């Protein structure tokens, strides 16, 4: 871990803890797997994997009904990644 990724990794750890508390559904396992893969991508500074996994986690959160706490933590993660210079989207947000 570097100073550049410390805030994002801490935000990811908070997100993973919140996801673990979600009710068990078929999509929960996939959501947690994608979030764990995102954590590995951030730790490895893998830009393309970060964008791909952010997209995957975002879609999985939508499919899970956008749990408020998890969505808030996900957006905080996005801000931490973008503040560190990582691109989290393949296009400019509207």
N, C-alpha and C positions, 0 to 999 in steps of 0.2 A: 504494500500500500504506500502511496506517496501522498504528499500534501495535496496534490491536485485532485486525487480521488477520495480523500478521507471523508469529506462531507457527503458525497454521493453514496459511498459504501455505508455510512451511518444511516442515511435515509433509506437505503435498501434494506438494511437490517430491521428498521422500524416497520417498513412495508411488509416484509416477510413475517414478522411477528403478528401484524394485523391480519394478514391473509390466513395464517394458521388458526386464527380465532373465528373465521367465517364458518357458517354451517356447512356440513359435509354435503357436497353436491358432486355430480359427475364432472363438472368443470373445475372444481377446486384443485384437484391434483394437477391438472394441466396448467392452471394459473400459477401455482406454487413452483412447478417445474420451470416454467418460463421465467419467473422472477429469479429463481436460483441461477438459471443460465445467464440472465442479465447481470447478476452480481459477478459471475465469472468473467463476463465480457468487459465490465467496467474495471475489474482488477487487472485484466490483461491489456487495457487500453485499446481494445479492438473496436474501432469506430463503426465498421459495417455491422458487426454483431450487436453493438449497442443500439443502433437504429432499428435493426430487425427485431430485437427482443423488446425494445420499447413499444414498437408497433404491436407485437404479439401480446404483451401484458395489457396494453391499452384495450385491445379488442376483447381479451378475456375478461377484463373488468366490466366492460359494457355487457358482455354476455351474462355476467353474474349479477346484473342489475345495478351496477355502479354503487357498491356499498360506500356510504359517505366517508367513513374514516379511511378506507383503503384508497379511494379516489383522491382525497386530500393529500395523503402521503405520497401517492404516485405523482401528483402535480408538484409537490415539494421536491421530489427526486428529480423530476424534469428540470426544475429551476437550478438545482445543485449541479446537475450535469452540464447544463448550458452555461452556468457561471464558470465552470471549470474549462470551458472551451469545446465541449463535446456537442456534436450535432445530434439531436434526438429525433429529428424528422427528416424525411427525404425531400421535403418541400417546405416552403415558407408557410407558417401558420397564418390563417386569415386574420 
